[in-house]
Amino acid sequence: MEQDALQYHLYKAFSELESRIAQRVVDALSKQSNALVGMPIKSEKLLKDVELCEALQISTAHFYKVKRRYKDFPVYDIDGAKRYKLSEVEHFIKSLKH
């Protein structure tokens, strides 16, 4: 009988814990999805600086001038390697024109 009571209480405790964890995951995912509203769902390839310049049809010298001038230029630092998303850079450039 004592074993049954222990199993019952453990089951109840783990069920409550499972429920709390699930709720936290749902809350975190909903916050993240709210932050991503308006962002494209499709994952986008990260480009090297030369690839980005080719896509934008600008020189690398001009690219580095712009990047140096604007400290909030959208860049991903992956273990010291700088990468860029074309859509983010295009959006950034458009926002400068307004």
Secondary structure, DSSP 4 states (H G I P E B T S, - for coil): -HHHHHHHHHHHHHHHHHHHHHHHHHHHHHHHHHHTTTS-SS----B-HHHHHHHHT--HHHHHHHHHH-TT---EEETTEEEB-HHHHHHHHHHHH-
